């Protein structure tokens, strides 16, 4: 009997692999959904009912957002006074003053939280009722023909064999799988098996990221070493770079969009640019010995080495770099002009995270130790000299920001042990405290060696503008990073993050539930990266290990999938 059960499982695994490969070839050609889907999101409402996606016969216009109460309007007013930020008050109090019921009246409808145990969520979060939930559902929606062939509602889970059968019958009318159908299958299989150790060094790993196409992997370590691995050649080391003028550690790295150049930053104002290829023919890259490490100075000559850089990213066209620094500023560096072209006095504290919002690179998101996220529009910054808006909700500093690349949504990791999802349409021009402004919880602590004082307590920001909150992981000791899952293979259905407890946490974007917890490392996982087209994830830890997690075809998916009877695919 065991032999008869294994054969159909292998067949389904091969079918799933085939669909995933189709997703690779079809999905890499475009990273955006069709405009018609975005129009549907903006002008009509798709509804989730009993786990299924229902499309009303007559689309209704989205209702405008309900206004906040009078006190919140006072706090988040549109007053453009330059001195508003200076008036913003911080309230410090003892941990014992925060009761579990202090903010119990706040709605959990848009504040879903998940737990951090192996068994899953501590709370049962409410699903997100927002346009992004409907957009995410559409991105993973099977064709109507496939759903009809599987005798399911269109929002139901269609198995891989039914989709292959539908392709043979050309039920979609185009003779191939759509991007949404590839995501419908690919999103079921999480990279949770393993891990396999890619590298083990006696140095803390701070950075670990796949290239845009997944062919390369870049890892940065505290001992000045930056390694570029060729994923397609069995993870062989393509380049071993010794960082120049390192101060403490490599804080960030970035590959150019054409994957010809790598830039790396440290706690100095100078970023170094290295050729990814090898001019000398060898693997090892020593600054100005075997390779040129060209210095890009973000500071003026008069300032010297007065600051360091925490975050770094290339623009989509590869002509600019954006960086966040510990001098409270954002810098934009023009690589063709070889000089900084924009310097923004952005925050009241270190700018730990900065990212371009979309392919146009007109919008920039920033996150700081002043607990705020800000949106900057370069098209009007010269006239206004201030952010387009800001978003509040974190109680502690922001460690990282990742954009959904649609110019609308992004996520942030915070030292208040939460990830928050933001819609920039909810941003305000700045805080305007009213006479009845509610007290904002805050603690006197240092995350580099202390545990969060608000851990385990219902401590929330009274003016939280985020649309979703995710809990369970630990953001301690270092600037831990979080990301959206890949668009091509999962439709950005998940978000994932490293954690101080040595694990990688994966959350469902819409429900907020923890769907997987990858446990292996004995040190903090500062960075992690999901392969853009394959069910593969690499975690980079302070224990010196780069661990590769995969989904082994034939095993049961780690997410809930309706049971499919193999005999249902054949006629009696």
C-alpha positions, 0 to 999 in steps of 0.5 A, spaced: 500 500 500 505 504 501 508 503 494 501 505 491 501 512 495 508 514 493 507 514 486 501 519 485 505 524 490 511 524 486 506 525 480 503 531 483 510 534 486 512 533 478 506 537 476 507 542 481 515 543 479 513 544 472 508 550 474 513 553 478 518 553 472 512 556 468 512 561 473 519 563 472 519 564 465 512 568 465 513 572 471 520 575 470 518 578 464 514 583 468 514 585 476 507 588 476 500 586 475 496 588 469 493 595 470 486 592 469 487 589 476 489 595 479 483 599 476 479 593 479 482 594 486 481 602 486 474 602 483 471 596 486 471 591 492 473 584 492 470 581 498 473 575 502 467 570 504 469 564 508 476 563 505 473 564 498 474 570 494 467 573 491 466 578 486 460 582 486 456 582 480 455 590 481 462 593 483 461 598 488 465 604 489 470 604 495 467 608 501 472 613 503 476 612 510 472 613 516 475 619 519 478 619 526 475 622 532 476 629 534 482 628 538 486 624 533 484 629 528 487 634 532 493 630 533 494 628 526 492 635 523 494 638 517 498 644 520 504 646 516 508 650 522 515 648 521 516 648 529 511 643 530 516 637 530 519 641 536 512 641 540 511 633 539 511 631 547 514 624 549 512 621 555 516 616 560 514 612 565 515 606 569 513 599 566 508 598 572 504 603 569 502 600 563 496 595 564 494 590 560 487 593 559 489 600 558 488 600 551 483 595 550 478 599 547 482 600 541 479 596 535 483 589 533 480 589 526 486 593 523 491 591 529 492 583 528 497 580 531 500 573 531 504 570 537 511 567 537 511 560 539 512 554 535 504 552 535 503 559 532 499 565 534 497 566 541 491 571 539 486 569 533 487 575 529 482 579 525 483 578 517 485 585 514 479 589 511 483 593 506 485 594 499 491 591 499 488 584 502 483 584 495 490 586 491 493 580 494 488 575 493 487 577 486 495 576 485 494 569 487 487 567 484 486 561 479 483 562 472 475 561 472 476 556 468 480 552 472 476 553 478 470 551 474 474 544 472 475 543 479 468 544 481 470 550 486 468 557 487 473 561 484 476 563 490 477 556 492 484 552 492 485 549 486 490 543 486 496 543 481 493 537 477 487 540 476 490 546 473 495 542 469 488 539 466 485 546 465 492 548 461 491 542 456 484 544 455 486 551 454 480 553 459 484 560 460 484 561 452 491 563 452 494 556 452 499 557 458 498 559 466 497 566 468 502 569 473 496 569 478 495 561 477 503 560 478 503 564 484 496 560 486 501 554 486 507 557 488 505 560 495 503 554 498 510 551 498 514 555 503 521 554 504 521 551 511 525 544 510 532 543 512 537 547 513 543 546 508 549 550 511 552 554 505 557 557 509 560 557 516 565 562 518 568 565 525 564 572 524 558 575 525 554 575 518 550 582 518 548 582 510 545 576 506 541 578 500 539 574 493 540 578 486 534 581 483 534 574 478 537 570 484 543 568 480 547 571 485 547 571 493 551 577 497 553 576 504 557 581 509 561 579 515 563 583 521 571 581 519 571 585 513 569 579 508 564 580 503 562 574 499 559 573 492 556 566 491 554 564 484 547 560 486 547 557 479 554 554 480 553 550 486 554 556 491 561 557 489 564 563 491 565 568 485 568 573 489 571 574 496 572 581 497 576 584 503 572 591 505 576 597 505 576 602 511 571 598 515 569 601 522 566 596 526 562 592 521 559 592 514 552 595 515 549 594 508 551 592 501 547 593 494 548 590 487 546 594 481 540 592 477 545 590 471 549 586 477 555 589 474 557 593 481 557 592 488 557 597 493 558 596 501 557 601 506 560 602 514 560 607 519 563 612 515 561 617 510 564 613 504 561 608 500 566 603 496 564 601 489 567 594 486 566 590 480 562 584 481 566 581 475 574 579 476 579 584 472 585 580 475 582 573 474 582 571 481 576 570 486 580 574 492 578 582 491 583 586 495 582 594 495 587 597 490 591 591 489 587 586 485 581 590 484 579 598 484 575 599 490 572 606 488 570 611 494 564 615 493 564 620 499 557 622 501 560 628 506 563 635 504 570 636 505 569 640 511 565 635 515 570 629 514 568 622 517 563 625 522 557 620 520 556 613 518 551 610 513 546 604 516 542 603 509 543 603 502 540 602 495 540 603 488 535 606 484 532 602 478 536 605 473 542 604 477 544 611 476 543 613 483 544 611 490 540 613 496 543 612 503 540 613 511 545 616 516 546 616 523 547 624 522 539 624 522 540 625 514 538 622 507 543 622 502 542 621 494 548 620 490 549 621 483 553 616 480 554 619 473 556 626 477 560 622 482 557 627 488 551 627 492 545 631 489 540 631 495 541 632 502 535 632 507 535 633 514 530 628 515 529 626 522 530 627 529 535 621 530 539 616 526 536 614 519 536 606 520 532 605 513 531 608 507 528 605 500 525 608 494 518 607 493 517 604 486 521 604 479 520 611 478 524 613 484 521 619 485 518 617 492 523 615 498 521 612 505 525 613 511 525 610 518 528 613 524 530 612 531 525 617 532 519 612 532 517 615 525 516 613 518 516 619 513 515 619 505 519 624 501 517 626 494 523 629 490 519 632 485 516 637 490 522 637 495 525 643 493 519 648 494 517 645 500 523 643 504 519 638 508 516 631 507 510 629 503 507 626 510 509 622 516 506 615 519 506 614 526 505 607 530 511 605 532 513 606 540 520 605 539 525 606 533 525 603 526 530 598 524 528 597 517 523 598 511 521 594 505 517 597 499 512 593 496 514 597 490 507 600 488 508 607 490 503 605 496 505 600 501 511 598 505 512 595 511 517 597 517 520 593 523 521 596 530 524 596 536 517 595 539 518 588 537 513 589 531 512 589 524 507 594 521 504 595 514 503 602 512 498 605 506 501 612 505 494 615 503 493 615 511 499 619 512 499 626 515 503 632 515 506 632 522 503 631 529 499 637 532 498 636 539 492 638 542 490 640 549 487 633 550 492 629 546 493 622 549 499 619 552 504 616 548 507 610 551 515 610 552 520 606 555 527 608 558 532 602 555 537 600 550 535 595 545 543 593 544 543 589 551 536 590 554 530 586 553 524 590 551 520 593 557 513 592 554 514 585 552 508 581 554 503 587 555 498 591 551 502 597 549 500 601 543 500 607 540 494 611 541 494 614 534 497 608 530 496 610 523 498 603 520 493 598 517 496 591 520 501 589 526 505 583 526 508 580 533 512 574 535 519 575 533 524 579 537 528 585 534 534 586 539 541 587 539 541 590 532 537 592 526 534 586 524 530 586 517 524 584 514 521 583 507 515 582 503 515 575 500 517 575 492 512 577 487 513 572 482 512 566 486 508 568 491 504 574 489 507 578 496 502 574 500 507 573 506 512 577 510 518 575 513 523 577 518 529 575 522 529 575 529 534 575 536 532 568 538 535 565 532 529 564 528 526 566 521 518 568 522 513 568 516 507 571 517 501 571 512 500 578 510 492 579 510 491 574 516 497 576 520 498 569 522 504 566 523 505 561 518 512 558 519 518 559 524 524 556 522 529 555 527 536 553 527 541 558 529 544 559 535 545 567 534 541 573 532 538 572 525 539 579 522 538 578 515 534 573 511 532 573 503 527 569 499 529 567 492 525 571 487 523 565 483 524 558 487 522 556 494 528 557 497 530 562 503 537 563 506 538 566 513 544 570 515 546 569 523 551 572 528 553 565 529 557 565 522 552 561 519 548 562 512 543 557 512 539 555 506 532 553 507 528 549 501 521 546 500 522 539 498 517 537 493 513 531 495 513 533 502 506 536 505 506 543 504 507 547 511 501 551 510 494 549 510 492 546 503 485 542 502 486 535 502 485 533 494 483 525 493 488 523 487 482 518 484 478 524 483 482 526 477 479 520 473 473 518 471 470 511 474 
